[in-house]
Amino acid sequence: MSILSYLEVKKCQKKKKQIIERLSDIVSDLPDAKKERLLGVAEGMSIMKEAQEVDSEKKWGEINEQKSNDRSCGRIN
């Protein structure tokens, strides 16, 4: 890992830690109903992110499959 990559990782880790600490402070002051709503929103965001990743992987698989088919048909060198 290059020094630049290492520094980028450390910066991201520091940013994530700051976000978690800030959210922790905010959530501790919320009523239970708001905490549950926030948890639901976060879970929904996580589900959407996973779905987008699966969709992206599926699209890349389809693109690679099409390229493979094109090569076998002599369309791409």
Backbone as CSV, one residue per row, in Angstrom:
resi,resn,N_x,N_y,N_z,CA_x,CA_y,CA_z,C_x,C_y,C_z
1,MET,0.856,-1.177,0.000,0.000,0.000,0.000,0.896,1.233,0.000
2,SER,0.580,2.153,-0.888,1.385,3.365,-0.967,1.068,4.283,0.215
3,ILE,1.934,5.236,0.441,1.734,6.187,1.533,0.456,6.980,1.317
4,LEU,0.189,7.362,0.071,-1.022,8.118,-0.245,-2.269,7.299,0.070
5,SER,-2.270,6.034,-0.316,-3.411,5.165,-0.020,-3.596,5.024,1.483
6,TYR,-2.505,4.849,2.190,-2.549,4.723,3.646,-3.158,5.971,4.271
7,LEU,-2.732,7.136,3.815,-3.256,8.391,4.348,-4.741,8.555,4.028
8,GLU,-5.146,8.127,2.831,-6.556,8.200,2.462,-7.402,7.297,3.357
9,VAL,-6.900,6.104,3.632,-7.607,5.173,4.510,-7.729,5.765,5.910
10,LYS,-6.636,6.306,6.416,-6.660,6.908,7.760,-7.643,8.070,7.815
11,LYS,-7.680,8.886,6.750,-8.594,10.019,6.693,-10.042,9.528,6.716
12,CYS,-10.328,8.478,5.949,-11.683,7.920,5.916,-12.061,7.337,7.273
13,GLN,-11.108,6.654,7.909,-11.382,6.075,9.219,-11.675,7.177,10.242
14,LYS,-10.906,8.265,10.186,-11.116,9.380,11.106,-12.488,10.011,10.863
15,LYS,-12.860,10.179,9.599,-14.149,10.765,9.243,-15.292,9.878,9.738
16,LYS,-15.169,8.565,9.533,-16.194,7.630,10.000,-16.330,7.695,11.514
17,LYS,-15.204,7.760,12.205,-15.226,7.834,13.665,-15.934,9.111,14.120
18,GLN,-15.654,10.227,13.452,-16.314,11.494,13.802,-17.823,11.402,13.573
19,ILE,-18.214,10.787,12.470,-19.642,10.644,12.169,-20.322,9.794,13.223
20,ILE,-19.707,8.670,13.577,-20.293,7.773,14.580,-20.396,8.462,15.935
21,GLU,-19.369,9.193,16.315,-19.404,9.898,17.597,-20.516,10.949,17.606
22,ARG,-20.644,11.675,16.517,-21.684,12.714,16.420,-23.079,12.091,16.445
23,LEU,-23.266,11.033,15.698,-24.560,10.347,15.702,-24.889,9.796,17.087
24,SER,-23.884,9.284,17.755,-24.085,8.761,19.109,-24.585,9.857,20.048
25,ASP,-23.985,11.032,19.946,-24.419,12.159,20.778,-25.857,12.555,20.462
26,ILE,-26.179,12.594,19.185,-27.519,13.008,18.756,-28.558,11.982,19.182
27,VAL,-28.265,10.711,18.911,-29.236,9.644,19.181,-29.514,9.518,20.677
28,SER,-28.527,9.724,21.494,-28.735,9.566,22.943,-29.776,10.548,23.485
29,ASP,-29.972,11.666,22.794,-30.947,12.660,23.249,-32.333,12.488,22.631
30,LEU,-32.483,11.546,21.701,-33.763,11.372,21.015,-34.725,10.483,21.809
31,PRO,-36.033,10.727,21.658,-37.012,9.808,22.249,-36.940,8.456,21.520
32,ASP,-37.431,7.400,22.177,-37.335,6.050,21.616,-37.977,5.932,20.237
33,ALA,-39.096,6.572,20.017,-39.767,6.482,18.716,-38.875,7.042,17.602
34,LYS,-38.194,8.133,17.887,-37.287,8.721,16.881,-36.070,7.824,16.652
35,LYS,-35.590,7.187,17.722,-34.455,6.271,17.577,-34.840,5.109,16.662
36,GLU,-36.042,4.563,16.852,-36.491,3.453,16.022,-36.658,3.894,14.573
37,ARG,-37.176,5.090,14.373,-37.321,5.605,13.001,-35.947,5.775,12.340
38,LEU,-34.999,6.322,13.074,-33.648,6.498,12.548,-33.017,5.147,12.206
39,LEU,-33.230,4.165,13.053,-32.714,2.830,12.788,-33.342,2.251,11.522
40,GLY,-34.641,2.461,11.352,-35.322,1.987,10.146,-34.777,2.645,8.893
41,VAL,-34.530,3.933,8.968,-33.961,4.657,7.824,-32.570,4.106,7.504
42,ALA,-31.757,3.908,8.527,-30.393,3.396,8.316,-30.430,1.990,7.716
43,GLU,-31.334,1.150,8.205,-31.447,-0.205,7.656,-31.909,-0.159,6.203
44,GLY,-32.834,0.739,5.899,-33.300,0.897,4.527,-32.180,1.353,3.603
45,MET,-31.368,2.266,4.085,-30.227,2.733,3.291,-29.248,1.592,3.033
46,SER,-29.035,0.762,4.042,-28.134,-0.372,3.901,-28.668,-1.374,2.876
47,ILE,-29.965,-1.635,2.932,-30.587,-2.554,1.971,-30.462,-2.009,0.552
48,MET,-30.706,-0.720,0.378,-30.605,-0.104,-0.949,-29.164,-0.168,-1.473
49,LYS,-28.194,0.059,-0.604,-26.790,0.000,-1.015,-26.441,-1.413,-1.476
50,GLU,-26.874,-2.413,-0.718,-26.610,-3.797,-1.101,-27.272,-4.126,-2.438
51,ALA,-28.501,-3.663,-2.633,-29.212,-3.920,-3.884,-28.493,-3.265,-5.059
52,GLN,-27.980,-2.055,-4.855,-27.245,-1.365,-5.919,-25.959,-2.105,-6.251
53,GLU,-25.286,-2.627,-5.229,-24.047,-3.373,-5.470,-24.332,-4.649,-6.248
54,VAL,-25.399,-5.350,-5.877,-25.772,-6.576,-6.590,-26.139,-6.239,-8.028
55,ASP,-26.912,-5.167,-8.215,-27.316,-4.746,-9.558,-26.094,-4.383,-10.392
56,SER,-25.152,-3.675,-9.783,-23.931,-3.276,-10.485,-23.120,-4.503,-10.889
57,GLU,-22.980,-5.466,-9.975,-22.244,-6.687,-10.287,-22.939,-7.460,-11.403
58,LYS,-24.262,-7.477,-11.369,-25.028,-8.173,-12.404,-24.802,-7.512,-13.758
59,LYS,-24.837,-6.175,-13.789,-24.615,-5.461,-15.046,-23.224,-5.723,-15.584
60,TRP,-22.205,-5.711,-14.713,-20.836,-5.981,-15.163,-20.740,-7.387,-15.704
61,GLY,-21.424,-8.335,-15.046,-21.429,-9.710,-15.529,-22.058,-9.807,-16.904
62,GLU,-23.157,-9.073,-17.119,-23.819,-9.075,-18.421,-22.931,-8.441,-19.492
63,ILE,-22.246,-7.354,-19.146,-21.339,-6.690,-20.093,-20.202,-7.636,-20.475
64,ASN,-19.608,-8.275,-19.458,-18.499,-9.201,-19.739,-18.978,-10.392,-20.552
65,GLU,-20.181,-10.881,-20.260,-20.737,-11.999,-21.025,-20.959,-11.582,-22.477
66,GLN,-21.470,-10.375,-22.686,-21.705,-9.883,-24.045,-20.380,-9.749,-24.795
67,LYS,-19.353,-9.224,-24.126,-18.040,-9.098,-24.763,-17.507,-10.471,-25.147
68,SER,-17.696,-11.436,-24.260,-17.243,-12.797,-24.536,-17.985,-13.368,-25.741
69,ASN,-19.280,-13.130,-25.792,-20.073,-13.592,-26.938,-19.638,-12.895,-28.212
70,ASP,-19.360,-11.598,-28.123,-18.923,-10.844,-29.289,-17.592,-11.385,-29.812
71,ARG,-16.687,-11.705,-28.901,-15.382,-12.237,-29.297,-15.550,-13.588,-29.984
72,SER,-16.406,-14.429,-29.422,-16.585,-15.748,-30.006,-17.254,-15.675,-31.380
73,CYS,-17.987,-14.593,-31.628,-18.634,-14.398,-32.937,-17.738,-13.623,-33.889
74,GLY,-16.543,-13.245,-33.436,-15.592,-12.532,-34.282,-15.878,-11.055,-34.422
75,ARG,-16.706,-10.488,-33.549,-17.033,-9.052,-33.663,-16.000,-8.162,-33.006
76,ILE,-15.299,-8.690,-32.006,-14.283,-7.898,-31.285,-12.975,-8.663,-31.321
77,ASN,-11.915,-7.961,-31.590,-10.598,-8.620,-31.627,-9.971,-8.623,-30.276
